[in-house]
Amino acid sequence: MAINIADARHVADLARLDLTEQELATYTEQLNQILDYAQELEQVNTDKVEPTYHSVAAGTALREDKAVDFPNQAGILRNGPEVSGTSFVVPRIL
């Protein structure tokens, strides 16, 4: 599949790009090179390659969600402008 100047102009119009004829010619050539490379990649034999979903093995970085007492609760409450018991007092929203 090859891209011509009209196709490149259409894509530029969709992207709201105001390109000169020289820029259109350059981008048309570059887009064709990219498409040629994609077609080349389609020819690679991947029959014995296991499919991957991520480029690196990643595990979950999340910890178990459980409530724990904070050791310096009084220190944190001292930083609030207004405190009631063990809670910050905030303005009403509704």
C-alpha positions as CSV (number, residue, x, y, z in Angstrom):
1,M,0.0,0.0,0.0
2,A,1.5,3.3,-1.0
3,I,0.5,6.8,0.1
4,N,0.3,9.5,-2.5
5,I,0.3,13.3,-2.1
6,A,-3.5,13.4,-1.9
7,D,-3.5,10.9,0.9
8,A,-0.9,12.9,2.8
9,R,-2.8,16.1,2.3
10,H,-6.0,14.5,3.6
11,V,-4.2,13.3,6.7
12,A,-2.6,16.7,7.2
13,D,-6.1,18.3,6.9
14,L,-7.5,15.9,9.5
15,A,-4.7,16.9,11.8
16,R,-5.3,20.6,11.0
17,L,-1.7,20.9,9.7
18,D,-0.9,23.6,7.1
19,L,1.9,22.1,5.1
20,T,3.8,23.4,2.1
21,E,4.1,21.3,-1.1
22,Q,7.7,20.5,-0.1
23,E,6.6,19.3,3.4
24,L,3.8,17.2,1.8
25,A,6.3,15.6,-0.5
26,T,8.7,14.9,2.4
27,Y,6.0,13.5,4.6
28,T,4.6,11.3,1.8
29,E,8.0,9.8,1.3
30,Q,8.5,9.2,5.0
31,L,5.1,7.7,5.4
32,N,5.8,5.3,2.5
33,Q,9.1,4.3,4.2
34,I,7.2,3.5,7.4
35,L,4.6,1.5,5.6
36,D,7.3,-0.4,3.7
37,Y,9.0,-1.3,7.0
38,A,5.6,-2.4,8.4
39,Q,5.1,-4.7,5.4
40,E,8.6,-6.1,5.9
41,L,7.8,-6.8,9.5
42,E,4.7,-8.7,8.5
43,Q,6.9,-11.2,6.6
44,V,8.9,-12.2,9.7
45,N,8.2,-15.7,10.8
46,T,6.9,-15.6,14.3
47,D,5.4,-19.1,14.5
48,K,7.8,-20.2,17.3
49,V,7.6,-17.0,19.3
50,E,5.4,-16.9,22.3
51,P,3.0,-13.9,22.2
52,T,3.8,-11.2,24.8
53,Y,1.6,-8.5,26.1
54,H,4.3,-6.4,27.8
55,S,7.9,-5.8,26.8
56,V,9.1,-6.5,30.4
57,A,7.8,-8.9,33.0
58,A,5.9,-6.9,35.5
59,G,4.2,-7.9,38.6
60,T,1.8,-5.9,40.7
61,A,3.4,-3.2,42.7
62,L,0.4,-2.8,44.9
63,R,0.3,-3.9,48.5
64,E,-2.6,-5.5,50.3
65,D,-5.2,-2.9,51.3
66,K,-5.6,-3.2,55.0
67,A,-6.2,-0.6,57.7
68,V,-3.3,0.0,60.1
69,D,-2.7,2.5,62.9
70,F,-0.4,5.4,62.0
71,P,2.3,5.7,64.7
72,N,2.5,9.5,64.7
73,Q,-1.2,10.5,64.4
74,A,-0.8,13.4,66.9
75,G,2.1,14.8,64.8
76,I,0.0,14.9,61.7
77,L,-3.0,16.4,63.4
78,R,-0.8,19.2,64.7
79,N,-0.3,20.3,61.1
80,G,-4.1,20.8,60.5
81,P,-5.6,24.3,60.8
82,E,-8.7,22.9,62.7
83,V,-8.9,19.5,64.4
84,S,-11.8,17.7,66.1
85,G,-10.7,14.6,68.0
86,T,-8.8,12.5,65.6
87,S,-10.1,14.2,62.4
88,F,-9.4,17.3,60.4
89,V,-12.3,19.8,60.2
90,V,-12.9,20.9,56.6
91,P,-15.4,23.4,55.1
92,R,-18.8,22.0,54.0
93,I,-19.1,21.5,50.3
94,L,-22.7,20.6,49.8
